[in-house]
Amino acid sequence: MERVRFALEGEFVELNQLLKLVGLCDSGGIGKQIVASGRVTVDGATELRKTAKIRSGQCVQLEGVEIHVD
Protein backbone atom coordinates (compact mmCIF):
# COMPACT_ATOMS: atom_id res chain seq x y z
CA MET A 1 0.00 0.00 0.00
CA GLU A 2 1.29 3.45 -0.93
CA ARG A 3 1.44 5.88 1.98
CA VAL A 4 1.12 9.63 1.51
CA ARG A 5 1.49 12.37 4.14
CA PHE A 6 -0.60 15.52 3.86
CA ALA A 7 0.35 18.61 5.88
CA LEU A 8 -2.86 20.30 6.97
CA GLU A 9 -2.66 24.10 6.87
CA GLY A 10 -5.95 24.94 8.62
CA GLU A 11 -8.37 23.26 11.00
CA PHE A 12 -9.64 20.80 8.36
CA VAL A 13 -9.77 19.95 4.65
CA GLU A 14 -12.87 18.71 2.84
CA LEU A 15 -12.55 15.09 1.74
CA ASN A 16 -13.14 15.73 -1.97
CA GLN A 17 -10.51 18.50 -1.91
CA LEU A 18 -8.01 16.26 -0.10
CA LEU A 19 -8.25 13.69 -2.89
CA LYS A 20 -7.52 16.46 -5.41
CA LEU A 21 -4.66 17.99 -3.39
CA VAL A 22 -2.77 14.69 -3.07
CA GLY A 23 -3.22 13.96 -6.79
CA LEU A 24 -5.73 11.11 -6.68
CA CYS A 25 -8.12 13.01 -8.96
CA ASP A 26 -8.02 16.04 -11.23
CA SER A 27 -10.79 18.13 -9.65
CA GLY A 28 -12.99 18.50 -6.61
CA GLY A 29 -15.97 17.43 -8.73
CA ILE A 30 -14.31 14.14 -9.63
CA GLY A 31 -13.38 13.80 -5.95
CA LYS A 32 -17.07 14.10 -5.05
CA GLN A 33 -17.92 11.32 -7.53
CA ILE A 34 -15.24 9.06 -6.05
CA VAL A 35 -16.51 9.63 -2.50
CA ALA A 36 -20.14 9.05 -3.58
CA SER A 37 -19.12 5.72 -5.13
CA GLY A 38 -18.29 4.34 -1.66
CA ARG A 39 -14.63 3.63 -2.44
CA VAL A 40 -13.17 5.96 0.22
CA THR A 41 -12.67 5.11 3.89
CA VAL A 42 -11.81 7.46 6.74
CA ASP A 43 -10.28 5.82 9.81
CA GLY A 44 -11.42 2.43 8.48
CA ALA A 45 -15.11 3.33 7.88
CA THR A 46 -16.68 4.02 4.49
CA GLU A 47 -17.29 7.76 4.11
CA LEU A 48 -20.05 8.95 1.76
CA ARG A 49 -20.12 12.63 2.76
CA LYS A 50 -18.28 14.37 -0.08
CA THR A 51 -17.31 17.39 2.01
CA ALA A 52 -16.58 15.54 5.26
CA LYS A 53 -14.14 17.55 7.37
CA ILE A 54 -10.84 15.71 7.59
CA ARG A 55 -8.68 16.79 10.51
CA SER A 56 -5.14 16.18 11.70
CA GLY A 57 -4.56 12.60 12.81
CA GLN A 58 -7.09 11.03 10.48
CA CYS A 59 -6.30 8.40 7.85
CA VAL A 60 -8.03 8.27 4.45
CA GLN A 61 -7.79 5.28 2.11
CA LEU A 62 -8.62 4.95 -1.56
CA GLU A 63 -7.66 2.02 -3.79
CA GLY A 64 -4.31 1.11 -2.28
CA VAL A 65 -3.34 4.63 -1.22
CA GLU A 66 -3.32 5.58 2.46
CA ILE A 67 -3.27 9.32 3.24
CA HIS A 68 -2.12 10.36 6.72
CA VAL A 69 -3.21 13.88 7.59
CA ASP A 70 -0.73 15.74 9.82
C-alpha distance (Angstrom), angle and dihedral (degrees) to the residues before:
residue distance angle dihedral
M1 . . .
E2 3.80 . .
R3 3.80 114.0 .
V4 3.79 122.4 -151.9
R5 3.81 128.0 -174.7
F6 3.80 119.4 -147.0
A7 3.81 119.6 -164.3
L8 3.80 107.6 -143.6
E9 3.80 113.2 -141.8
G10 3.81 99.3 -171.0
E11 3.79 137.9 22.2
F12 3.82 93.7 -70.7
V13 3.80 145.7 -14.5
E14 3.80 124.4 -137.5
L15 3.80 112.5 -110.9
N16 3.82 96.1 -122.5
Q17 3.82 90.1 49.9
L18 3.82 91.8 48.5
L19 3.80 90.3 57.0
K20 3.81 89.1 52.1
L21 3.82 95.0 44.8
V22 3.81 93.7 53.4
G23 3.81 91.5 46.9
L24 3.80 101.1 -109.1
C25 3.81 91.3 124.5
D26 3.79 137.6 14.0
S27 3.82 99.8 -122.5
G28 3.77 144.2 13.7
G29 3.81 88.8 -109.9
I30 3.79 91.9 58.0
G31 3.81 87.6 45.3
K32 3.81 89.0 56.7
Q33 3.82 90.3 52.1
I34 3.80 91.4 50.3
V35 3.82 92.2 50.3
A36 3.82 91.7 46.4
S37 3.81 89.6 53.4
G38 3.82 90.4 65.9
R39 3.81 95.2 -120.3
V40 3.82 96.3 119.3
T41 3.80 125.9 83.4
V42 3.79 128.0 -168.6
D43 3.80 115.4 -159.0
G44 3.82 88.9 -15.0
A45 3.83 97.7 -51.9
T46 3.80 125.4 104.0
E47 3.80 109.5 -105.5
L48 3.82 119.0 -154.7
R49 3.82 98.8 169.5
K50 3.80 103.6 103.3
T51 3.80 94.4 -156.5
A52 3.81 97.5 38.2
K53 3.80 109.9 155.2
I54 3.79 109.5 -112.5
R55 3.79 113.8 -159.8
S56 3.78 136.9 -170.9
G57 3.80 112.8 -67.8
Q58 3.78 96.2 29.7
C59 3.79 125.0 121.2
V60 3.82 123.1 -143.7
Q61 3.80 123.1 -167.0
L62 3.78 130.7 -164.6
E63 3.80 125.6 167.6
G64 3.79 100.0 -34.1
V65 3.80 96.5 -31.8
E66 3.80 120.2 108.8
I67 3.82 116.4 -163.6
H68 3.81 117.2 -160.6
V69 3.79 112.1 -161.7
D70 3.82 113.8 -147.0
